[in-house]
Amino acid sequence: QVQLVESGGGLVQPGGSLRLSCTASGSIRAIHAMGWYRQAPGKQRELVARITGRGNITYVDSVKGRFTISRDNAKNMVVLQMNSLKPEDTAVYYCDADVLVTSTLNHYWGQGTQVTVSS
């Protein structure tokens, strides 16, 4: 079993910054891609940023230049640094990971952390 635990959400004013962290634990043989998705009220969950095991990165266009994703493989951790936040960034942010457990590649989600951008 694998668990993803997120931290770092909260309330911030427009133009502010937040740092989200997600740590994976459990029966992990290797972690391939890790990333962040978000879901705003009444909207579908969307990819925000994802980073592969080789360090290839994808961002949704709306966050390019403002958000930075990184990972620490030794700690099984992925971090999303969010700068210049806008009200439209308000959502529940979910961490995800593709984890090799013994010989099976499984996909896992974190429980979600609320990010609210408001004055």
N, C-alpha and C positions, 0 to 999 in steps of 0.2 A: 504494500500500500504506500502511496505517495501523497503528501500533503503540500499545498502551496499556501503560504501565509503572507498576506499583504499588510503593509503599514504605510502611514504617511499622508493619508487623506485629510481633508478638513475644509474649513471655510477661509477663503482668501479674497482680497479685493481685486478688481480688474487691474491688470498690469503686474500683479504679484507673482510669486513663485511657490511651487511645492515640489517635493521630492518623494516619489513613491518607491517603495522597496518590496520585493517579493523573494522569499526564500523557500526553496524546496527541500523536503526532508523525507526520509523513509527508505524503502528498498530500491535505491537508485544505482543503476549500473553506469548509466551515462545520460546526459541531457543534451538533446539536439536543440531545436529552436525554442526560444522563450520569447514572450511578448506581452503586450498590453492591449486589451480591448476596452471599449466603453459603451455604456448604454444609457441614453438619456430617456426621460419619461416619454412614453408614447412612440419611441423610435426603436429601430432594430439595433442589435449589438454590432459595432463596427470595429475594425482593426484600427488601432492607433499607431503602433510601432511593433516591429518584430526583429529579432536578431538571431541568426543561425549559429550553429556551433563553430563555424569558420569565421564568424564576425560580419557576415553580410547583413545589411540593415535595410528595412523597408519602413517608410513613414506614409501615413495618409497625408494627402496634399495640405489639408487644413492646419497641420501642426508643423510642417517643415519650416526650419529656421527658428522655431520656438521650443520644441521638445527635443531631448536627447536621450536615447536608450543606450544602456551599457550593461555588461554582465561581468560577474566575478565567478569564474568557473570553479575556483577552489572552494568558494562558499555556496555554490549552487544558487546564486543570487542574480536577479535582474533588477535594474534600477531605471526609473523614468524621471528625468529631471525636466520639469515643466516651468518654463519662463514666459513672461508676457501673457499671462493667462487672460482669457476672455470669458464673458458670461456664457457663450456657446460651448465652452469646454466643460460646463457643468454636467456631470454624469456619475454613474457608478463605474469605477474602473476595475477591470478584472485582469489578473495575471493568468497567463497560460503557459504550458510547457509540454513538449513532446519528450517523454522520458522512456529510456530503455530499462525495462525491469526484467531481469534475467535475459531472455531472448525475444521479448515482445516489446514493441514500441507502442506506448499508450499515451493518450492525450489527457491532460488534467487542467482543471480550472481552480483558481482561488475563490474565496468567498466574496470578494468584492470590497472596495473601499470607496466611500462617497467623497467626491470632490465638488465643492460648491464655490462658484466665482460670482461674487455679488458685492455691491457697495452698501 
